[in-house]
Amino acid sequence: MAATAWLRTEGASGETVRPTATAEPMNPMMPARVLALTCCLAAPVATSAEAVLPQLKAYETRESWRTPVAPFRIADNTWYIGTEGLSALLVTTPDGAVLVDGGMPQAADMLLAHMRRVGVAPSDVRLILPSHAHGDHAGPLAAVKRATGAKVVANAETAVLLARGGSDDIHYGDAILYPPVQVDRLVQDGEKVELGGITFTTHLTPAHTPGSTSWTWTDQRDGKPVRIAYVDSLSAPDYRLVDNPRFPGIVDAYRRGFAAVRALPCDLLIAPHPDGVGWTPAATEDRQPRPMSCSDYADRAERALDAALAEQRAGND
Ligand SMILES: [Zn+2]
């Protein structure tokens, strides 16, 4: 007797049964692989008791990260053009402008509008300097690069993650994706990038990501030089710090990052999350009510890391 394979499917009534491609009669000489296939086709593949697969979810963030603030000056040539909760800086020079970080993917048009408001045509942006390749800071860089023709400068670790659009992240997997962007110039720790008389130094401050980068440059404020340190995130939000197979040296990397941050030239600290280093971009009277030093920032982050580490080690006992 021929064994006909049936595939049970879920129709509107939940009862639909329809034949699939005709299966061959069972044959004791049939190769095991074919037998296995026949076996699986004959079995029900779903029952009404199974849950519906979830909808895909977009990357949702708090409102302050998506609320633009009017651009404001933090030094003679350095403007804040980001949102209440995510930094994007624009540095103007006689030879064009430099964008430091961008924020969320949906911030691209806002950034271009803010550039125009401070007198910079998007086509005058020459360089894009990212901090780390997560979607809440590098999200709009592909679109801004397309709109401006600017060159993206980053180290190799960051370049790889930017090119993958945040996928296969050590900690987040594929949960936070953004339009991929290609890096045009790879830089090493300590390398300098110059434009229009302003020199930007790249500092590898591995912590929040293996390629985490801080940028320093000297601007003027109140007639005096001010050494600006744009220091990358130092947090480890729910990261696996103990026996992490994707990053066995993660804690040592954080320690190196903290030491590097303490050694930065740092008269004026700002960071991808401005509220984490004492800034309130939404306030119009006092943008920096709680100024913080680079050392204090590193010390505070190291205490938080040690606390998380102790908790994870205790949990592993
Ligand atoms: Zn991040």
Residues whose N, C-alpha, C, O or C-beta is under 5 A from the ligand:
A	BS01	ZN	H134
